[in-house]
Amino acid sequence: MNQQTLIKEYSFEGRGLHTGKYAHLTLKPAPAGYGIRFVRTDLGVEIPAIASKVTRTDRSTTISEGEVSVITIEHLMSAMTGLGVDNACIEIDNDEVPILDGSAERYVRAIAPDGLQEQDAERVYLEFAEPFEIRDEKTGSWVRVVPSDKMSFEVTVDFNSKVLGVQSARWSENADYVGQIAPCRTFVFFHELEFLAARGLVKGGDVDNAIVIVEHPASREQIDNMCKLFGQPHLAVTPQGYLSNIKLHFPNECGRHKLLDLIGDMRLMGGFPKAAISAYKPGHTINSLASRAALNKIKIK
């Protein structure tokens, strides 16, 4: 299979989930062998989307070059992987990728109808000589990479949540990413919101770009006060335990979103792996540690 890039430019804009800063984002075709690179047009700095550039992983993935960063890249990186884009230049004029609706859907719905441009260079798949695993003994989380003939991803998510239960999701190369994975939105537990806001995060969050799970009983006053932060008071809690503005796209949408994140974070190993990648209780920190470890385990041809 040959490498692929975008057929034309695509532009998006909006607020970042954590910084609240407004950014304009343009996806551009790039030559064979370019990979995925972010360019801060406001500062003239280019940052390759590679695990060695990851500098922060609390609630999103950040890459940096010196003092210049791009925050929350995982949804866009996931979209590039799900669509099969090898090479793209991503221009952005502020710190954080717009959160849009909290998923990867707007990217893929714009790009997929046009198809991709095949390039005059063969895709170089990342191959591994043996399986390896990254584990966090404290949380019980792990990410496992096993050599395979094709790329696949599988997650099991367990937050010890009565609302979510244990959720699993899987996606493999050539399966339907656009319809089955890309629409799955980010989520947050209601009881986390005050803590996250106190840490300077979710400044751009609102009830239209995240699923809010109400795990513990909350008073009407607590719900109203927190919803006011996101510009939409007076929401109720559904019998299923979600704020009433949301209708789930899939019963396991939260599990599928964790899969979406894993796909994006593991793309930071620098390309498309010939591997079966599985994860238990994944998050950006362990995902990024696994993609960084993969850089040292790729077979040299």
MARRO-557200 format. One record per atom (N, C-alpha, C): residue number from 1; residue in one letter; x, y negated, z negated; atom name. Coordinates in steps of 0.1 Angstrom, whole numbers. Each point is the difference from the previous one (the first is absolute). Layout:
// residues N
   nr  rest     c1     c2     c3  atom
  NUM     a      X      Y      Z    CA
...
***
This chain:
// residues 301
   nr  rest     c1     c2     c3  atom
    1     m      8     12      0     N
    1     m     -8    -12      0    CA
    1     m      9    -12      0     C
    2     n     -4    -10      8     N
    2     n      7    -13      0    CA
    2     n     -4    -10    -10     C
    3     q      8     -9     -3     N
    3     q     -3    -11    -10    CA
    3     q    -11     -8      6     C
    4     q     -7     -7     -9     N
    4     q    -12     -9      4    CA
    4     q      1    -13     -7     C
    5     t     -5    -10      6     N
    5     t     -2    -13     -6    CA
    5     t    -13     -6      4     C
    6     l     -3    -12     -5     N
    6     l    -13     -6      2    CA
    6     l     -1     -5     15     C
    7     i    -12      0      5     N
    7     i     -2     -5     14    CA
    7     i      1    -16      0     C
    8     k     -5     -6    -11     N
    8     k     -1    -15      0    CA
    8     k      1     -4    -15     C
    9     e     -1    -13     -2     N
    9     e      1     -5    -13    CA
    9     e    -14      0     -7     C
   10     y      0      1    -13     N
   10     y    -12      0     -8    CA
   10     y      2     -9    -12     C
   11     s     -9     -9     -3     N
   11     s      1     -9    -11    CA
   11     s    -11      2    -11     C
   12     f      5     -2    -12     N
   12     f     -9      1    -12    CA
   12     f      3    -11     -9     C
   13     e     -9     -3     -9     N
   13     e      3    -10    -10    CA
   13     e     -9      2    -12     C
   14     g      5     -5    -12     N
   14     g     -8      2    -12    CA
   14     g      9     -2    -12     C
   15     r     -6      2    -12     N
   15     r      7     -1    -13    CA
   15     r      6     13     -3     C
   16     g     12     -1     -7     N
   16     g      6     12     -6    CA
   16     g     -7      4    -13     C
   17     l     -1     13     -2     N
   17     l     -7      5    -11    CA
   17     l      6     -4    -14     C
   18     h     13      0     -1     N
   18     h      6     -3    -13    CA
   18     h      4    -15     -1     C
   19     t      6     -6     10     N
   19     t      4    -14     -1    CA
   19     t    -11    -10      3     C
   20     g    -10      4      7     N
   20     g    -11     -9      4    CA
   20     g      4     -9     11     C
   21     k     13      1      5     N
   21     k      4     -9     10    CA
   21     k     -5      4     14     C
   22     y     -3    -11      8     N
   22     y     -6      2     13    CA
   22     y     11      2     10     C
   23     a     -1     10      8     N
   23     a     11      3     10    CA
   23     a     -6      3     14     C
   24     h      8     -3     10     N
   24     h     -4      3     14    CA
   24     h     10     11      4     C
   25     l     -5     11      6     N
   25     l      7     12      3    CA
   25     l     -2      3     15     C
   26     t     12      2      7     N
   26     t     -1      4     14    CA
   26     t      8     13      2     C
   27     l     -7     10      6     N
   27     l      7     12      4    CA
   27     l      4     -1     15     C
   28     k     13      3      3     N
   28     k      5     -2     13    CA
   28     k      7     13      5     C
   29     p     -1      2     13     N
   29     p      8     11      6    CA
   29     p     15     -2     -3     C
   30     a      7     11      0     N
   30     a     14      0     -3    CA
   30     a      7     11      9     C
   31     p     13     -2      3     N
   31     p      7      9      9    CA
   31     p      2     14     -7     C
   32     a      3     10      8     N
   32     a      3     13     -5    CA
   32     a     12      0    -10     C
   33     g     -1      7    -11     N
   33     g     10      0    -10    CA
   33     g      0    -11    -10     C
   34     y    -10     -9      1     N
   34     y     -1    -11     -9    CA
   34     y     -5      3    -13     C
   35     g     -9     10     -1     N
   35     g     -7      4    -12    CA
   35     g    -10    -10     -4     C
   36     i     -4     -1    -13     N
   36     i     -9    -10     -5    CA
   36     i      8    -10     -8     C
   37     r     -2    -13      3     N
   37     r      7    -10     -7    CA
   37     r     -9    -12     -2     C
   38     f      1     -5    -12     N
   38     f     -8    -12     -4    CA
   38     f      9    -13      2     C
   39     v     -5    -10      5     N
   39     v      7    -13      2    CA
   39     v     -8    -11     -7     C
   40     r      7     -6    -10     N
   40     r     -6    -11     -7    CA
   40     r      2    -13      9     C
   41     t    -10     -3      8     N
   41     t      2    -11      9    CA
   41     t      2    -14     -7     C
   42     d     -5     -1    -12     N
   42     d      2    -12     -8    CA
   42     d     14     -2     -5     C
   43     l      7     11     -1     N
   43     l     14     -1     -5    CA
   43     l     11      6     10     C
   44     g     -5      5     11     N
   44     g     10      5      9    CA
   44     g      8     13     -4     C
   45     v     -7      8     -8     N
   45     v      7     12     -6    CA
   45     v     -7     13      5     C
   46     e      8      9      5     N
   46     e     -5     13      4    CA
   46     e      2     11    -10     C
   47     i    -10      8     -3     N
   47     i      1     11    -10    CA
   47     i     -4     13      6     C
   48     p      9      9      2     N
   48     p     -4     14      5    CA
   48     p     -9      7    -10     C
   49     a    -10      7      5     N
   49     a     -9      7     -8    CA
   49     a      7     14     -3     C
   50     i      9      0    -10     N
   50     i      7     12     -4    CA
   50     i      1      1    -15     C
   51     a      1     12     -5     N
   51     a     -1      2    -15    CA
   51     a     11     -7     -7     C
   52     s     12     -2      6     N
   52     s     11     -7     -7    CA
   52     s     -3    -14     -2     C
   53     k    -10     -6      6     N
   53     k     -4    -14     -2    CA
   53     k    -11     -2    -10     C
   54     v     -5     11     -6     N
   54     v    -11     -1     -9    CA
   54     v      5     -6    -14     C
   55     t     -6    -10     -5     N
   55     t      4     -7    -12    CA
   55     t    -10      0    -11     C
   56     r    -13      3      3     N
   56     r    -10      0    -10    CA
   56     r    -11      9      4     C
   57     t     -6      7    -10     N
   57     t    -10     10      3    CA
   57     t    -12      0    -10     C
   58     d     -2    -11     -7     N
   58     d    -11      0     -9    CA
   58     d    -13     -5      7     C
   59     r     -9      9      3     N
   59     r    -13     -1      6    CA
   59     r      1     -3     15     C
   60     s     12     -1      6     N
   60     s      2     -1     14    CA
   60     s     14      2      3     C
   61     t      4      0     13     N
   61     t     14      2      4    CA
   61     t      5    -13      6     C
   62     t     12     -4     -5     N
   62     t      7    -12      4    CA
   62     t     13      3      6     C
   63     i      3     -5     11     N
   63     i     14      1      6    CA
   63     i      6    -14      0     C
   64     s     14     -1     -1     N
   64     s      7    -12     -1    CA
   64     s     13      0      7     C
   65     e      4    -12      4     N
   65     e     13     -3      6    CA
   65     e      5    -12     -8     C
   66     g     10      3     -9     N
   66     g      4    -11     -9    CA
   66     g    -12     -4     -9     C
   67     e     -2    -13      0     N
   67     e    -11     -6     -8    CA
   67     e    -13     -1      8     C
   68     v     -1      5     12     N
   68     v    -12     -1      8    CA
   68     v     -7     14      0     C
   69     s    -13     -1     -2     N
   69     s     -8     13     -1    CA
   69     s    -12     -1      8     C
   70     v     -5     12      3     N
   70     v    -14      2      5    CA
   70     v     -7     10     -9     C
   71     i    -11     -3     -5     N
   71     i     -7      7    -10    CA
   71     i    -12      7      6     C
   72     t     -4     12     -5     N
   72     t    -11      8      3    CA
   72     t      0      4     15     C
   73     i     10      7      4     N
   73     i      2      4     14    CA
   73     i     -6     14      3     C
   74     e     -5      7    -11     N
   74     e     -3     14      2    CA
   74     e    -12      3      9     C
   75     h    -10     -8      0     N
   75     h    -12      2      9    CA
   75     h      4     -1     14     C
   76     l      8    -11      3     N
   76     l      4     -2     14    CA
   76     l      9     11      5     C
   77     m     10      4     -9     N
   77     m      9     11      4    CA
   77     m     -8     13      2     C
   78     s    -10      2     -8     N
   78     s     -8     12      2    CA
   78     s     -7      0     14     C
   79     a     -6    -12      3     N
   79     a     -6     -1     13    CA
   79     a      9      2     12     C
   80     m     12     -5     -1     N
   80     m     10      2     10    CA
   80     m      3     15      2     C
   81     t      1      7    -11     N
   81     t      3     15      0    CA
   81     t    -12      7      5     C
   82     g    -12     -3     -5     N
   82     g    -12      7      5    CA
   82     g     -3     -1     15     C
   83     l      4    -12      5     N
   83     l     -2     -3     14    CA
   83     l     11      6      9     C
   84     g     11      3     -6     N
   84     g     12      5      7    CA
   84     g      9    -11      6     C
   85     v      0    -11     -7     N
   85     v      9    -11      5    CA
   85     v     14      2     -5     C
   86     d     10      1      9     N
   86     d     14      1     -4    CA
   86     d      6    -13     -2     C
   87     n     -3    -10      8     N
   87     n      7    -12      0    CA
   87     n     -9    -12      0     C
   88     a      1     -9     -9     N
   88     a     -8    -12     -1    CA
   88     a      7    -11     -8     C
   89     c     -1    -13      5     N
   89     c      5    -11     -8    CA
   89     c    -12     -7     -6     C
   90     i      0     -1    -13     N
   90     i    -11     -6     -8    CA
   90     i      4    -13     -6     C
   91     e     -5    -11      6     N
   91     e      3    -13     -5    CA
   91     e    -10     -5    -10     C
   92     i      5     -6    -11     N
   92     i     -9     -5    -10    CA
   92     i      6    -13     -6     C
   93     d     -9     -9     -3     N
   93     d      5    -13     -4    CA
   93     d     -2     -3    -15     C
   94     n     -2     10     -8     N
   94     n      0     -2    -15    CA
   94     n      4     13     -7     C
   95     d     -1      1    -13     N
   95     d      5     11     -8    CA
   95     d     -7     13      2     C
   96     e    -13      0      2     N
   96     e     -7     13     -1    CA
   96     e     -9      2     12     C
   97     v     -1     13      4     N
   97     v     -8      4     11    CA
   97     v    -15     -2     -5     C
   98     p     -8     -5      9     N
   98     p    -14     -2     -4    CA
   98     p     -7     13     -4     C
   99     i     -8      0    -10     N
   99     i     -6     12     -4    CA
   99     i    -12      4      8     C
  100     l     -6    -10      8     N
  100     l    -12      2      8    CA
  100     l    -11      7     -8     C
  101     d     -4     12      4     N
  101     d    -11      6     -7    CA
  101     d      5     11    -10     C
  102     g     13      0     -2     N
  102     g      6     10    -10    CA
  102     g      4     13      6     C
  103     s     -2      2     13     N
  103     s      3     12      7    CA
  103     s     10     -3     12     C
  104     a      1     10      9     N
  104     a      8     -2     12    CA
  104     a    -10     -1     12     C
  105     e    -13     -1     -2     N
  105     e     -9      1     11    CA
  105     e      1    -11     10     C
  106     r      1    -12     -4     N
  106     r      0    -11      9    CA
  106     r     12      1     10     C
  107     y     12      5     -5     N
  107     y     11      2      9    CA
  107     y     -3     10     10     C
  108     v     -5     12     -4     N
  108     v     -2     10     10    CA
  108     v    -11     -2      9     C
  109     r    -11     -7     -4     N
  109     r    -11     -3      8    CA
  109     r      4    -10     11     C
  110     a     10     -9     -3     N
  110     a      4     -9     10    CA
  110     a      9      7     10     C
  111     i      9      8     -4     N
  111     i     11      6      8    CA
  111     i     -5     12      8     C
  112     a     -7      9     -7     N
  112     a     -3     13      6    CA
  112     a     -7      0     13     C
  113     p    -10     -9      2     N
  113     p     -7     -1     13    CA
  113     p      9     -3     12     C
  114     d     11     -7     -2     N
  114     d      9     -3     10    CA
  114     d     11     11      4     C
  115     g      1      9    -10     N
  115     g     11     10      2    CA
  115     g     13     -6     -3     C
  116     l     11      8      3     N
  116     l     13     -4     -3    CA
  116     l      8      1     13     C
  117     q     12     -7      0     N
  117     q      9      0     12    CA
  117     q     11     10     -2     C
  118     e      0     10      9     N
  118     e     11     10     -1    CA
  118     e     13     -6      5     C
  119     q     11      3     -7     N
  119     q     13     -6      2    CA
  119     q     10     10      6     C
  120     d     10     -4      7     N
  120     d      9      8      7    CA
  120     d     11      5    -10     C
  121     a     -4      7    -10     N
  121     a      9      5    -10    CA
  121     a     -7     11     -8     C
  122     e      6     11     -3     N
  122     e     -7     10     -7    CA
  122     e      0     -3    -15     C
  123     r    -12      4     -6     N
  123     r     -1     -2    -15    CA
  123     r     10      9     -7     C
  124     v      7     -6     -9     N
  124     v      9      8     -9    CA
  124     v     -7      3    -13     C
  125     y     -5     13     -1     N
  125     y     -7      3    -13    CA
  125     y     11      2    -11     C
  126     l     -4     -3    -12     N
  126     l      8      3    -11    CA
  126     l     -1     14     -5     C
  127     e     11      7     -1     N
  127     e     -1     14     -4    CA
  127     e      9      2    -12     C
  128     f     -4     10     -8     N
  128     f      6      3    -13    CA
  128     f      4     15      0     C
  129     a     12      3     -6     N
  129     a      5     13      0    CA
  129     a     -7      9    -11     C
  130     e     -5     -6    -10     N
  130     e     -6      7    -11    CA
  130     e    -10     -8     -8     C
  131     p     -9      6     -7     N
  131     p    -10     -7     -7    CA
  131     p      6     -8    -12     C
  132     f     -6    -11     -4     N
  132     f      4     -7    -12    CA
  132     f    -12     -6     -6     C
  133     e      2     -4    -13     N
  133     e    -11     -5     -8    CA
  133     e      5    -11     -9     C
  134     i     -8    -10     -1     N
  134     i      2    -11    -10    CA
  134     i    -11      1    -10     C
  135     r      4      0    -13     N
  135     r    -10      2    -11    CA
  135     r      2    -10    -11     C
  136     d    -11     -5     -6     N
  136     d      0     -8    -11    CA
  136     d     -5      8    -12     C
  137     e      9      4     -9     N
  137     e     -4      9    -11    CA
  137     e    -10     -7     -9     C
  138     k      1    -13     -2     N
  138     k     -8     -7     -9    CA
  138     k    -15      0      4     C
  139     t     -2     -3     13     N
  139     t    -14     -1      5    CA
  139     t     -5     14      6     C
  140     g      9      9      3     N
  140     g     -4     12      7    CA
  140     g     -1     -2     15     C
  141     s      3    -11      5     N
  141     s     -1     -3     15    CA
  141     s     11      7      7     C
  142     w     -2      4     13     N
  142     w     10      5      8    CA
  142     w     -3     -2     15     C
  143     v     11     -1      8     N
  143     v     -1      0     14    CA
  143     v      9     11      6     C
  144     r     -5      8      8     N
  144     r      8     11      6    CA
  144     r      1     -1     15     C
  145     v     11      2      5     N
  145     v      3      0     15    CA
  145     v      5     13      4     C
  146     v     -7      7      9     N
  146     v      3     13      5    CA
  146     v      2      0     15     C
  147     p     11      4      5     N
  147     p      2      1     15    CA
  147     p    -12      7      7     C
  148     s     -4     -6     11     N
  148     s    -12      6      8    CA
  148     s      2     -3     14     C
  149     d     -8      6      9     N
  149     d      0     -3     14    CA
  149     d     -7    -13      3     C
  150     k     -9     -4     -9     N
  150     k     -7    -13      2    CA
  150     k     -2     -7    -12     C
  151     m     -4    -13      1     N
  151     m     -1     -9    -11    CA
  151     m    -14      2     -7     C
  152     s     -1      1    -13     N
  152     s    -12      1     -7    CA
  152     s      1     -6    -14     C
  153     f    -11     -4     -6     N
  153     f      0     -6    -13    CA
  153     f    -12      5     -7     C
  154     e      2      2    -13     N
  154     e    -11      5     -9    CA
  154     e      2     -5    -14     C
  155     v    -11     -5     -6     N
  155     v      1     -5    -14    CA
  155     v    -11      6     -9     C
  156     t      3      1    -12     N
  156     t    -10      3    -11    CA
  156     t      1    -12    -10     C
  157     v    -11     -6     -3     N
  157     v     -1    -11     -9    CA
  157     v     -7      3    -12     C
  158     d      5     -3    -12     N
  158     d     -6      3    -12    CA
  158     d      3    -11    -10     C
  159     f    -10     -9     -3     N
  159     f      2    -11     -9    CA
  159     f     -7      3    -14     C
  160     n     -3     13     -2     N
  160     n     -8      4    -12    CA
  160     n    -13     -9     -1     C
  161     s     -6     -1     12     N
  161     s    -12     -9      1    CA
  161     s    -12      8      2     C
  162     k    -10     -3     -9     N
  162     k    -13      6      2    CA
  162     k     -7     -4     13     C
  163     v      3    -12      4     N
  163     v     -6     -5     13    CA
  163     v      6      6     12     C
  164     l     13      0      1     N
  164     l      7      5     12    CA
  164     l      1     15      0     C
  165     g      2      6    -12     N
  165     g      3     14     -1    CA
  165     g     14      2      7     C
  166     v      3     13      4     N
  166     v     12      3      8    CA
  166     v     -3      0     14     C
  167     q      7     -9      8     N
  167     q     -3     -1     14    CA
  167     q     12      4      8     C
  168     s     -2      7     12     N
  168     s     10      4      9    CA
  168     s     -3     -5     14     C
  169     a     11     -2      8     N
  169     a     -2     -5     13    CA
  169     a     12      4      9     C
  170     r     -2      2     13     N
  170     r     11      5      8    CA
  170     r     -1     -6     14     C
  171     w     11     -3      6     N
  171     w      1     -5     14    CA
  171     w     12      6      7     C
  172     s     -1      4     12     N
  172     s     12      5      8    CA
  172     s      1     -7     13     C
  173     e     11      1      6     N
  173     e      3     -7     13    CA
  173     e    -10      5     10     C
  174     n     -5    -10      7     N
  174     n    -11      2     11    CA
  174     n    -14      2     -6     C
  175     a     -2      0    -13     N
  175     a    -13      0     -5    CA
  175     a     -6    -14      0     C
  176     d    -12     -2     -4     N
  176     d     -7    -13      1    CA
  176     d      3     -9    -11     C
  177     y     11     -8      1     N
  177     y      3    -10     -9    CA
  177     y     -9    -12      0     C
  178     v     -4     -4     12     N
  178     v     -8    -12      2    CA
  178     v    -13      1     -8     C
  179     g     -7     11      2     N
  179     g    -13      2     -6    CA
  179     g     -1      5    -14     C
  180     q     11      8     -4     N
  180     q     -1      7    -12    CA
  180     q      9     -5    -11     C
  181     i     11     -7      3     N
  181     i      9     -5    -10    CA
  181     i      0    -16     -1     C
  182     a      1     -6     12     N
  182     a      2    -15      0    CA
  182     a    -11     -7     -7     C
  183     p    -13      4      0     N
  183     p    -11     -8     -6    CA
  183     p      1      0    -16     C
  184     c      8      8     -6     N
  184     c      0      3    -14    CA
  184     c      7    -12     -8     C
  185     r     -8     -6     -9     N
  185     r      4    -13     -6    CA
  185     r      7      3    -13     C
  186     t      9    -10     -4     N
  186     t      6      0    -13    CA
  186     t    -10      0    -11     C
  187     f      4      4    -12     N
  187     f     -9      1    -11    CA
  187     f      7     -4    -13     C
  188     v     -8     -4    -10     N
  188     v      6     -4    -13    CA
  188     v    -11      4    -10     C
  189     f      5      3    -12     N
  189     f     -9      3    -11    CA
  189     f     -3    -13     -7     C
  190     f    -13     -2     -3     N
  190     f     -5    -12     -6    CA
  190     f      9     -4    -13     C
  191     h      3      9     -8     N
  191     h      7     -3    -12    CA
  191     h     15     -4      2     C
  192     e      5      2     13     N
  192     e     13     -5      3    CA
  192     e      1    -15      5     C
  193     l    -12     -5      3     N
  193     l      0    -13      7    CA
  193     l      6    -11     -8     C
  194     e     -4     -1    -13     N
  194     e      5    -10     -9    CA
  194     e     15      1     -1     C
  195     f      5     12     -2     N
  195     f     15      3     -1    CA
  195     f      7     -5     12     C
  196     l     -5      4     12     N
  196     l      7     -4     12    CA
  196     l      0    -15      3     C
  197     a    -11     -6     -3     N
  197     a     -1    -15      1    CA
  197     a     10     -7     -9     C
  198     a      2      6    -12     N
  198     a      9     -6    -10    CA
  198     a     14      1      5     C
  199     r      3     10      8     N
  199     r     14      2      6    CA
  199     r      2     -7     13     C
  200     g    -10     -9      3     N
  200     g      2     -8     13    CA
  200     g     -3      8     12     C
  201     l     -7     11     -1     N
  201     l     -4      8     12    CA
  201     l    -15     -2      3     C
  202     v     -4      6     11     N
  202     v    -14     -1      5    CA
  202     v     -5    -14      1     C
  203     k      8    -10      3     N
  203     k     -4    -14      2    CA
  203     k     -9     -1     12     C
  204     g      2      8     10     N
  204     g     -8      0     12    CA
  204     g    -11     11      0     C
  205     g     -2      6    -11     N
  205     g    -10     11      0    CA
  205     g    -14     -6     -1     C
  206     d     -9      7      6     N
  206     d    -14     -3     -1    CA
  206     d     -8     13      2     C
  207     v    -13     -1     -2     N
  207     v     -8     12      0    CA
  207     v     -2      5     14     C
  208     d      5     -7     10     N
  208     d     -1      4     14    CA
  208     d     12      8      5     C
  209     n     11      0     -8     N
  209     n     12      7      5    CA
  209     n      5     10     -9     C
  210     a     -8      5    -10     N
  210     a      4     10     -9    CA
  210     a    -13      7     -5     C
  211     i      1     13     -2     N
  211     i    -10      8     -7    CA
  211     i      3     -2    -15     C
  212     v    -10     -4     -8     N
  212     v      2     -1    -15    CA
  212     v     -7     11     -7     C
  213     i      7      8     -7     N
  213     i     -5     11     -7    CA
  213     i     -2     -3    -15     C
  214     v    -12      1     -5     N
  214     v     -3     -3    -14    CA
  214     v      0     13     -8     C
  215     e     12      4     -6     N
  215     e      1     13     -6    CA
  215     e     -6      0    -14     C
  216     h      2    -11     -8     N
  216     h     -4      0    -13    CA
  216     h    -13    -10     -1     C
  217     p     -8      3    -10     N
  217     p    -12     -9     -1    CA
  217     p      5    -15     -2     C
  218     a     -6     -8      8     N
  218     a      3    -15     -1    CA
  218     a    -13     -8     -2     C
  219     s      1    -10     -7     N
  219     s    -11     -9     -3    CA
  219     s     -4     -8     12     C
  220     r    -12     -5      1     N
  220     r     -4     -9     11    CA
  220     r      9    -12      0     C
  221     e      3     -5    -12     N
  221     e      9    -12     -1    CA
  221     e     14      3      6     C
  222     q      6     11     -3     N
  222     q     13      4      5    CA
  222     q      0      1     15     C
  223     i    -10      6      5     N
  223     i     -1      2     15    CA
  223     i     -2    -14      6     C
  224     d     -9     -8     -5     N
  224     d     -2    -13      6    CA
  224     d     13     -9      0     C
  225     n      7      0    -12     N
  225     n     12     -8     -1    CA
  225     n     10      4     10     C
  226     m      2     13      1     N
  226     m     11      5      9    CA
  226     m     -4     -2     15     C
  227     c    -13      2      3     N
  227     c     -4     -2     14    CA
  227     c      1    -15      4     C
  228     k     -2     -9    -10     N
  228     k      2    -15      4    CA
  228     k     14     -3      5     C
  229     l     10      8     -5     N
  229     l     13     -2      5    CA
  229     l      1      3     15     C
  230     f     -8      9      4     N
  230     f      0      3     14    CA
  230     f    -11     -6      9     C
  231     g     -7    -10     -6     N
  231     g     -9     -8      8    CA
  231     g    -14      6      2     C
  232     q     -3     10     -7     N
  232     q    -13      6      2    CA
  232     q     -6      6    -13     C
  233     p     -6     -9     -9     N
  233     p     -5      5    -13    CA
  233     p    -13      8      2     C
  234     h     -5      6    -10     N
  234     h    -13      6     -1    CA
  234     h     -1     13      8     C
  235     l     12      7      2     N
  235     l     -1     13      6    CA
  235     l     -3     10    -11     C
  236     a     -7     11      4     N
  236     a     -3     11     -9    CA
  236     a     10     11      2     C
  237     v     -2     10     -9     N
  237     v      8     12      2    CA
  237     v     -9     11      4     C
  238     t      4      7     11     N
  238     t     -9     11      5    CA
  238     t      1     12     -9     C
  239     p    -10      9      1     N
  239     p      0     12     -9    CA
  239     p     12      8      3     C
  240     q      7     -1     11     N
  240     q     12      7      3    CA
  240     q     13     -6     -6     C
  241     g     -2    -13     -5     N
  241     g     12     -6     -7    CA
  241     g      7    -10      8     C
  242     y     -6     -5     11     N
  242     y      7    -10      8    CA
  242     y     -8    -13     -1     C
  243     l      7    -12      2     N
  243     l     -7    -12      1    CA
  243     l     -9      0     12     C
  244     s    -12     -6     -1     N
  244     s    -10      3     10    CA
  244     s      2     -7     13     C
  245     n     10     -7      2     N
  245     n      3     -6     14    CA
  245     n      5     11      9     C
  246     i      4     11     -5     N
  246     i      7     10      8    CA
  246     i     -8     12      4     C
  247     k      0      4     12     N
  247     k     -5     13      5    CA
  247     k     12      8      5     C
  248     l      3     11     -6     N
  248     l     12      8      4    CA
  248     l     -1      5     14     C
  249     h     11     -1      7     N
  249     h      1      6     14    CA
  249     h      0     15      0     C
  250     f      6      6    -11     N
  250     f      2     14     -1    CA
  250     f     -2      3    -15     C
  251     p     -5     12     -4     N
  251     p      0      3    -14    CA
  251     p     14      0     -7     C
  252     n     10      3      7     N
  252     n     14      0     -5    CA
  252     n      8    -12      6     C
  253     e     -7    -12      2     N
  253     e      7    -11      6    CA
  253     e     12     -4     -8     C
  254     c      0      0    -13     N
  254     c     11     -4     -8    CA
  254     c     12     10      2     C
  255     g     -3     13      1     N
  255     g     11      9      3    CA
  255     g      5     -2     14     C
  256     r     -8     -3      9     N
  256     r      5     -3     14    CA
  256     r      8    -12      1     C
  257     h     -3    -10     -9     N
  257     h      8    -12      0    CA
  257     h     14      3     -5     C
  258     k      1      8    -11     N
  258     k     13      4     -4    CA
  258     k      8      7     10     C
  259     l     -7      8      9     N
  259     l      6      6     11    CA
  259     l      5    -10     10     C
  260     l     -8    -10      3     N
  260     l      3    -11      9    CA
  260     l     13     -7     -6     C
  261     d      1     -3    -13     N
  261     d     12     -6     -6    CA
  261     d     12      9      2     C
  262     l     -2     13     -3     N
  262     l     12      9      2    CA
  262     l      5      0     14     C
  263     i     -8      0     10     N
  263     i      4      0     14    CA
  263     i      8    -13      2     C
  264     g     -5    -11     -5     N
  264     g      7    -12      3    CA
  264     g     14     -1     -8     C
  265     d      0      4    -12     N
  265     d     12      0     -8    CA
  265     d     11     10      6     C
  266     m     -4     11      4     N
  266     m      9     10      5    CA
  266     m      5     -4     14     C
  267     r     -7     -9      7     N
  267     r      6     -4     13    CA
  267     r     13     -8     -3     C
  268     l      2     -4    -12     N
  268     l     12     -8     -3    CA
  268     l     13      9      0     C
  269     m     -2     13      3     N
  269     m     12      9      3    CA
  269     m      5     -3     14     C
  270     g     -7     -9      7     N
  270     g      6     -5     13    CA
  270     g     -5      6     13     C
  271     g    -11      8     -1     N
  271     g     -5      6     12    CA
  271     g    -11     11     -3     C
  272     f     -2      8      9     N
  272     f    -10     11     -1    CA
  272     f      7     13     -4     C
  273     p     -4      5    -12     N
  273     p      6     12     -5    CA
  273     p     -6     13      5     C
  274     k      9     10      4     N
  274     k     -5     13      2    CA
  274     k      0      7    -13     C
  275     a    -11     -3     -8     N
  275     a     -1      5    -14    CA
  275     a    -14      1     -4     C
  276     a     -3      9     -9     N
  276     a    -13      0     -8    CA
  276     a      3     -7    -13     C
  277     i     -6    -12     -2     N
  277     i      2     -8    -12    CA
  277     i    -12      1     -8     C
  278     s      2      5    -13     N
  278     s    -12      1     -9    CA
  278     s      4     -8    -13     C
  279     a    -11     -4     -6     N
  279     a      2     -8    -13    CA
  279     a    -11      2    -10     C
  280     y      4      0    -12     N
  280     y     -9      1    -11    CA
  280     y      1    -13     -8     C
  281     k    -12     -7     -2     N
  281     k      0    -13     -7    CA
  281     k     10     -9      5     C
  282     p      0     -3     14     N
  282     p     10     -9      6    CA
  282     p     -3    -14     -4     C
  283     g     10     -8      1     N
  283     g      0    -15     -1    CA
  283     g     11     -6      7     C
  284     h      1    -13      1     N
  284     h     10     -6      8    CA
  284     h     14      2     -5     C
  285     t      1      1    -13     N
  285     t     14      3     -5    CA
  285     t      5     13      4     C
  286     i     -7     11     -3     N
  286     i      5     13      4    CA
  286     i      1      2     15     C
  287     n    -10     -6      7     N
  287     n      0      1     15    CA
  287     n     13     -6      5     C
  288     s      4    -12     -5     N
  288     s     12     -7      5    CA
  288     s     12      7     -4     C
  289     l      0      6    -12     N
  289     l     12      8     -4    CA
  289     l      2     12      9     C
  290     a    -11      7      4     N
  290     a      0     11      9    CA
  290     a      5     -4     14     C
  291     s     -5    -12      5     N
  291     s      5     -4     13    CA
  291     s     15     -4      0     C
  292     r      4     -6    -11     N
  292     r     14     -3     -2    CA
  292     r      9     13      0     C
  293     a     -5     10     -8     N
  293     a      7     13      0    CA
  293     a      1      6     14     C
  294     a    -11     -2      8     N
  294     a      0      6     13    CA
  294     a     11     -5      9     C
  295     l      4    -13     -2     N
  295     l     10     -6      8    CA
  295     l     13      8     -1     C
  296     n      3      6    -12     N
  296     n     12      7     -2    CA
  296     n     -1     15      4     C
  297     k    -12      4      4     N
  297     k     -2     14      3    CA
  297     k     -3      3     14     C
  298     i     -1    -10      8     N
  298     i     -3      2     15    CA
  298     i     12      7      6     C
  299     k     -4     10      8     N
  299     k     11      8      8    CA
  299     k      7     -9     10     C
  300     i     13      0      0     N
  300     i      7     -8     10    CA
  300     i      3      9     12     C
  301     k     -5     -4     12     N
  301     k      1      8     12    CA
  301     k     13     -3      7     C
***
